[in-house]
Amino acid sequence: MEPVYRTLEAVAGSIAAGQGVRRRYFGLENIPRTGGAVVAVNHTAYVDFLPLGLGLHRRGRRGRFLVKSELMDVAVMRYLVRHARAVPVDRSAGTDAYRAAVQDLREGELIVVYPESTISRSFELKEFKHGAVRMAAEAGVPVIPTIVWGAQRQWTKGARRRIGRSRIPIDVEFGAPIHFGPATDAVAGTAVLRETMTTLLHRVQDRYPDAPRRADWLPARLGGSAPTPEQALVIEDAEAAEKARLRARRHGEQPR
């Protein structure tokens, strides 16, 4: 893990420097110096893992990311996933990945989880899966609620790509650890986590500079042109149906 991870960190830092990205970190002291923890982070961009990973690096830690198993179909990504010890998750059968993540947490690793599972087109928090709370409670480790904001200006769904030297500010805030006991109800615990992250998201947004009205990377709630959560859900349902149709077509099946 170490040689590949060190290389990835160097590459990520070089990319950020080349783009002139202005990264600001808040709450770094909430990342434990040692021991396991679940880092639960919002998901607004294809590249939001870069500022997050560099933030953990500033604290002297490295995170193991739970990633979609589909990435293993791409040779380069398969190499990176294996050598950076990311945890591929098959959404239709995630038990093995869950068990591996719990064991890693018990052994002192940081596991990075996107509770929303997919990118939010509205840039608001989607509904959360329960895995982050369940694995933290089972492993006896805290959850670190985390917000990355600004990465959606670089590369996301439904907005113009701005990957060049754009000097985009990106803020990352690590919230205070949340401890869930072994008897925690996953549904109730997840509601607490989502509420905490919503408060954290709004605080980060309120502090963030350069937010012109009608911007395509800004939520409708703040005057941006991004779809509302309800509109985004319609788009996502249509995309999911199309993916199912294409998948069934490849396998000669009838879509459900």
Beta strands, then each sheet from edge to edge (+ up, - down):
strand 1: 22-26
strand 2: 37-41
strand 3: 63-68
strand 4: 87-89
strand 5: 110-113
strand 6: 143-149
strand 7: 169-174
sheet 1: 1+ 7+ 6- 2- 5- 3- 4-
end
